Amino acid sequence: MVQGDTVSLWDESFIPSGVPVFDGRSFHLFPGFTDVHVHLREPGFSYKETIKTGTLAAARGGFTHVCSMPNLSPVPDTLEHVKSQLDIIQQDACIRVTPYASITMAQQGKALVDMRVLSPYVAGFSDDGRGVQQTEMMKSAMKMARSVGALIAAHCEVESLLKGGYIHDGEYAKVHHHKGIPSESEWEEIRRDIELARETGCKFHVCHISCKESVDLIRQAKKEGADISCETAPHYLALDDSQLQEDGRFKMNPPIRSPRDREALIEGLLDGTIDMIATDHAPHSEEEKSRGLEKSLNGVVGLETSFAVMYTTLVKPGVLPLHRLVDLMSVAPNSRFGFPQDFLQETFTLFDTDSQFTVCPADFLSKGKSTPFAGMELNGRCLATVYQGKTVWMDHKAFTGKENP
């Protein structure tokens, strides 16, 4: 039984022995969350993650819809390749999955995919993991996307500016003698792509922004009427490079940046410059993430901790209103990408914001266990997620005291 804010629906003295009673004053029913930036790794890399394990992890985090990125094998660059992924989704996904197709064939930046053929099947087009380096190629991609009404979601990175860097070019890198990635490698390509989006009229989305200059450029572009949106991820909002450790679980691309950058990202959330929060959930094997900051592969997992990290670090201290977090994780991504807003139409998630837990990667449903939030005390436990009338996740222990079967 669930109790309301002020009264119990029944006198507990009338409840039969053994029937569990719950104080529901900290329970919140939310629309199912949508994550537009998730790596499900299948087909091609199922040792890292599968559509089955990735969507189970998503459901445990309150997500009922995720968009899968295209760095797969085969790359979803033809209708045959996209449909092979859709077949696995149909068979194994417990929530809605909408794939991206790549912008260029094999994500090599040399030839465009046929967007006219692919656009009905995908969320948009992205070469995530690498920026489209050639300006004319990106311009052509935007023109084609505009002609078919499709969205370009860009990983913005000037590869010539990386110079072997692997963490943020900041104080931690200097003190610990690491090669740094300058913020310019991100915002310089964002600046180029904003100009191209203006010129072509393309619907343009910037993936995982991490630095102040990116926020400033996108804010100004929006003021000037560009059809642009952007996302950032929980690790950029909750951490800065002063909290880095010599561990691969702190390595991702773009990297965690300075306190100044983190503050600018939070400001961008508050003033509407940043449209949505996406996890960039990027699982790897334990061995691939055990090589330290320099040699571990880029990417951390985030589906099972995203809401709790944001609630604990931003909502609970009073920085961000709860309704705004829900908008960033559900309403806004659905609106921008043209997905249905199906709250309470048999699709929703239930959270207990008072419930505290310690992040234990060994308990993750995802195959990926690498997270910078390991050991962190968080508030905001997902009790249940329902997708199209089916309970796809339930925390049985919260309701019965027994572990999940």
Secondary structure in CASP SS format (residue, H / E / C, confidence):
PFRMAT SS
TARGET T0000
AUTHOR 0000-0000-0000
METHOD secondary structure of the structure
MODEL  1
M C 1.00
V E 1.00
Q E 1.00
G C 1.00
D C 1.00
T C 1.00
V C 1.00
S C 1.00
L C 1.00
W C 1.00
D C 1.00
E H 1.00
S H 1.00
F H 1.00
I C 1.00
P C 1.00
S C 1.00
G C 1.00
V C 1.00
P C 1.00
V C 1.00
F E 1.00
D E 1.00
G H 1.00
R H 1.00
S H 1.00
F E 1.00
H E 1.00
L E 1.00
F E 1.00
P E 1.00
G C 1.00
F E 1.00
T E 1.00
D E 1.00
V E 1.00
H E 1.00
V E 1.00
H C 1.00
L C 1.00
R C 1.00
E C 1.00
P C 1.00
G C 1.00
F C 1.00
S C 1.00
Y C 1.00
K C 1.00
E C 1.00
T C 1.00
I H 1.00
K H 1.00
T H 1.00
G H 1.00
T H 1.00
L H 1.00
A H 1.00
A H 1.00
A H 1.00
R H 1.00
G C 1.00
G C 1.00
F E 1.00
T E 1.00
H E 1.00
V E 1.00
C E 1.00
S E 1.00
M C 1.00
P C 1.00
N C 1.00
L C 1.00
S C 1.00
P C 1.00
V C 1.00
P C 1.00
D C 1.00
T C 1.00
L H 1.00
E H 1.00
H H 1.00
V H 1.00
K H 1.00
S H 1.00
Q H 1.00
L H 1.00
D H 1.00
I H 1.00
I H 1.00
Q H 1.00
Q H 1.00
D H 1.00
A C 1.00
C C 1.00
I C 1.00
R E 1.00
V E 1.00
T E 1.00
P E 1.00
Y C 1.00
A E 1.00
S C 1.00
I C 1.00
T E 1.00
M H 1.00
A H 1.00
Q H 1.00
Q C 1.00
G C 1.00
K C 1.00
A C 1.00
L E 1.00
V C 1.00
D C 1.00
M H 1.00
R H 1.00
V H 1.00
L H 1.00
S H 1.00
P H 1.00
Y H 1.00
V C 1.00
A C 1.00
G C 1.00
F E 1.00
S C 1.00
D C 1.00
D C 1.00
G C 1.00
R C 1.00
G C 1.00
V C 1.00
Q C 1.00
Q C 1.00
T H 1.00
E H 1.00
M H 1.00
M H 1.00
K H 1.00
S H 1.00
A H 1.00
M H 1.00
K H 1.00
M H 1.00
A H 1.00
R H 1.00
S H 1.00
V H 1.00
G C 1.00
A C 1.00
L E 1.00
I E 1.00
A E 1.00
A E 1.00
H C 1.00
C C 1.00
E C 1.00
V C 1.00
E H 1.00
S H 1.00
L H 1.00
L C 1.00
K C 1.00
G C 1.00
G C 1.00
Y C 1.00
I E 1.00
H E 1.00
D C 1.00
G C 1.00
E H 1.00
Y H 1.00
A H 1.00
K H 1.00
V H 1.00
H C 1.00
H C 1.00
H C 1.00
K C 1.00
G E 1.00
I E 1.00
P C 1.00
S C 1.00
E H 1.00
S H 1.00
E H 1.00
W H 1.00
E H 1.00
E H 1.00
I H 1.00
R H 1.00
R H 1.00
D H 1.00
I H 1.00
E H 1.00
L H 1.00
A H 1.00
R H 1.00
E H 1.00
T H 1.00
G C 1.00
C C 1.00
K E 1.00
F E 1.00
H E 1.00
V E 1.00
C C 1.00
H C 1.00
I C 1.00
S C 1.00
C C 1.00
K H 1.00
E H 1.00
S H 1.00
V H 1.00
D H 1.00
L H 1.00
I H 1.00
R H 1.00
Q H 1.00
A H 1.00
K H 1.00
K H 1.00
E C 1.00
G C 1.00
A C 1.00
D C 1.00
I E 1.00
S E 1.00
C E 1.00
E E 1.00
T E 1.00
A C 1.00
P H 1.00
H H 1.00
Y H 1.00
L H 1.00
A H 1.00
L C 1.00
D C 1.00
D H 1.00
S H 1.00
Q H 1.00
L C 1.00
Q C 1.00
E C 1.00
D C 1.00
G H 1.00
R H 1.00
F H 1.00
K C 1.00
M C 1.00
N C 1.00
P C 1.00
P C 1.00
I C 1.00
R C 1.00
S C 1.00
P H 1.00
R H 1.00
D H 1.00
R H 1.00
E H 1.00
A H 1.00
L H 1.00
I H 1.00
E H 1.00
G H 1.00
L H 1.00
L H 1.00
D H 1.00
G C 1.00
T C 1.00
I C 1.00
D C 1.00
M E 1.00
I E 1.00
A C 1.00
T C 1.00
D C 1.00
H E 1.00
A C 1.00
P C 1.00
H C 1.00
S C 1.00
E C 1.00
E H 1.00
E H 1.00
K H 1.00
S C 1.00
R C 1.00
G H 1.00
L H 1.00
E H 1.00
K H 1.00
S C 1.00
L C 1.00
N C 1.00
G C 1.00
V C 1.00
V C 1.00
G C 1.00
L C 1.00
E C 1.00
T C 1.00
S H 1.00
F H 1.00
A H 1.00
V H 1.00
M H 1.00
Y H 1.00
T H 1.00
T H 1.00
L H 1.00
V H 1.00
K C 1.00
P C 1.00
G C 1.00
V C 1.00
L C 1.00
P C 1.00
L H 1.00
H H 1.00
R H 1.00
L H 1.00
V H 1.00
D H 1.00
L H 1.00
M H 1.00
S H 1.00
V H 1.00
A H 1.00
P H 1.00
N H 1.00
S H 1.00
R H 1.00
F H 1.00
G C 1.00
F C 1.00
P C 1.00
Q C 1.00
D C 1.00
F E 1.00
L C 1.00
Q C 1.00
E C 1.00
T E 1.00
F E 1.00
T E 1.00
L E 1.00
F E 1.00
D E 1.00
T E 1.00
D E 1.00
S E 1.00
Q E 1.00
F E 1.00
T E 1.00
V C 1.00
C C 1.00
P H 1.00
A H 1.00
D H 1.00
F C 1.00
L C 1.00
S C 1.00
K C 1.00
G C 1.00
K C 1.00
S C 1.00
T C 1.00
P C 1.00
F C 1.00
A C 1.00
G C 1.00
M C 1.00
E E 1.00
L E 1.00
N E 1.00
G E 1.00
R E 1.00
C E 1.00
L E 1.00
A E 1.00
T E 1.00
V E 1.00
Y E 1.00
Q C 1.00
G C 1.00
K E 1.00
T E 1.00
V E 1.00
W E 1.00
M E 1.00
D C 1.00
H H 1.00
K H 1.00
A H 1.00
F H 1.00
T H 1.00
G C 1.00
K C 1.00
E C 1.00
N C 1.00
P C 1.00
END
